[in-house]
């Protein structure tokens, strides 16, 4: 831990650490690991004590307030047994029955708030066979400790390859085929400069309105209730082959990240139309989470100091991306959803709108306090319809405490929305998980619509129904 120069009272809580642990928001990250074998509790406890805890001081720290009202991280002694829970459920049930128990378990875990007098993480052992695994290990981490990039970096630091532990993990390529502009003359850059200025003003203004005054329409995916994000969830999980997505990628010249966002958008509209025909043309917005670090590849934990290019903590921004409507004739081809998602996210990324929003939050925090800034973030979430976050995971199978993992996924409860979508790659597949408020809509219907959207895009690509518009490229950054 000495690498972090972490001394009591000297490590301030980051702005988003304040916002995610406030009276307005209580956001966590739930990581679900599906094991091929039953979990050996002794091995798991040893792994937590000797591998997990030493990864970063945040896992041994609590949030305290000093005499100036500033929140700081304070290191404490960790009683491991206080953080580990073993689910007690009748034995001998069917995998389908255990699926329901696991769903309820994760929902209950998501709704429970962390006590403030001990480090804000916990482990739940579900040692029962489900449809997907012999046993399930659930790790819940408060979002104030770190964002998805930080948590995934921690995960990669404490797992090993199942085939050969001595070999390093491989991550999917993040290459981009964007044209480089480094050789352009000063005059050639003028239009780009004006475009950036215009996009920045437009994006910042629209983001401000969406966070304060303009709400999405009420639809099957948005109830508008004040309790959104804090009610029981049901999870709907689906798996897509990255190789099959690369087929579409080759046809369109886009990234896998563009494709999966387009699939989610198209599938969501299909689901909305099945429930309410008029809602398929309602104003609905997705918040796409953006990693704002200077580098996007994962770094070793020891290199994630506060002054590095990839610091530990919460370095994120929300991109407002309208979900295309069925009423627009240009979206009659499902592949247009991919291109539209790519175009809008690229436009948002290349503007400075997210950085101006970050500065606005800093001003609000300084003038009116962190709770006021948290209310602004809460408004950003509440006024939109869903959140999409994406993480890149290992190519090879990995082991956790000598337990081979068949699959993994994550969820972020507490985001003040009725629907939250998470995406993670692992072993050549993308695992898409929808956290849907219980009673809002049928999770099986949503899953079916998203899977149908993927098949419709594959068929359109097979028929060479590729739009002829100019294609931009979006780096996989989420």
PyMOL commands that set and color helices and strands:
alter all, ss='L'
color gray80, all
select helices_A, chain A and resi 2-4+15-19+41-55+57-60+80-83+95-111+148-157+186-212+242-252+256-275+277-281+301-303+329-331+335-350+353-368+370-382+443-462
alter helices_A, ss='H'
color red, helices_A
select strands_A, chain A and resi 11-12+28-35+61-65+71-75+84-86+121-126+135-142+160-161+233-241+285-291+316-322+386-391+398-400+403-411+419-426+429-437
alter strands_A, ss='S'
color yellow, strands_A
deselect
rebuild
show_as cartoon
